[in-house]
Amino acid sequence: MHNKPTHRLLTAALVAATLIAVGCTQEQQNKLSRDIQNWTGTNGVLEVYAGDKVVRRFLKIDKISTALGTDDGKPRAYRYGYGTLDENLNMQVDPGEKKVYFEISDYTNAVFFENPR
């Protein structure tokens, strides 16, 4: 049996979220989706390429953030995050592979995706 006040609150929140999403532009909807995903986290993988070869891979990334200027608050030309360095590039965290801080510039040839495994 449902708790009626909780059920009503959940229904109202769902209706409000739907109305907001319908009234938003596609870019606003995408940002909202990214914000929700950042809040819930993902099992992200970041691959850094030199030409067509993967040279670095980071696993178990929950999010990558855009750096903002201290004084002006404007976005900087790099992203940062934390992930486990996959030293042997085998797509799994092995003993001895540690969580590290990383930064990548906007000009880095890299791909970020949710781990399919």
N, C-alpha and C positions, 0 to 999 in steps of 0.2 A: 504494500500500500504506500502511495506517495505522500510525502509531507506537503500539504497544500500550499503553505507560504513559500517553501523552497521551490516547489514546482512552478508556481506563478512567477517567482523571481527569475528562474531559469528561462521560462518562456518569454518574459518581458525582455531579458537580455538578448535572447536569440532574435526576437523581432527587431530590436533596436540595432543590432549588428547587421542584420539583413538590410534594413532601411539605409543605414550608413553606407554599406557596400554598394547598393543600387545607385545612390546619389553621388558616388565618387567617380572620378575619371579613371581610366585604366591604370595610369601611373600611380594614382593614389591607392588603388586596390592592390597593385603590386607591392607598394611600400608597406601597406598594412599587412600583407601576407608575409613579407620579409621580417617585419617587426614581430609578428606572432611566431614565426619560425625561430628568430633569434631568441625569443623568450623561452620557447619550448626546447630549443637545441636540436642539433642534428648529429649524425655520425659522419662528419665531413672528412673528405680527403682533399689535400692540396698537392697537385703535381707541378713541379717546376721543370721546364724544358730548356735544353740547349739545342736549338735546331729541332729535330724530330725525336730526340732522345730525352727520356726522363732522367734528370740528374739529382733531384731531391724529391722526397715524398713525405708528407706529414699526415698522420692518421689520427682519428678520434678528436677531430676539431669540432667544438660546439658552435663556434661562430668566428667570423673574421670581421674585424671592426675597421672603420675608416678613421685615420688619425685626424684630429682637429687641432688647429692652432690655439695656443694658450691665450694669446691676447685678442686675436680677432675671431676665433671660433670657426674659421673657414676650413673646409676639408683640405687635407694635405695630400700629396701625390704618393701616398703609400698606405698599405693595409697592414694590420698586425693581428696576431692571435697566438694561441697555445695549441700545440699538438704533439703527438709522439713522432719523433724522427724515425722513419722506416729506413734504417741504415742499409739494409741489404735489398731494399725495394721488392719485397715479397708480399706486400699488401696485408701483412699481419704484424701485430706487436709481439716481438720476440723478447725473451729474457735479456736484460741489459739495455734495451732500447728505452730511452727516457723521454718524458714530456719536456718540451722546450718552448721558449718564446721565439717567434719568428716575425720578420717584417718582409714585405715584398712591395716593390714600387709599382706604380701604375704601368710601367714599361716592361715589367717582367712577363715573359712568356709562360703563363701558368693557367691551370684549369682547377676550379674548385667544384666538387660534386659530392653528393651523399653516397656513402659507401653502400654498394648493392648487397653486401654480405652481412 
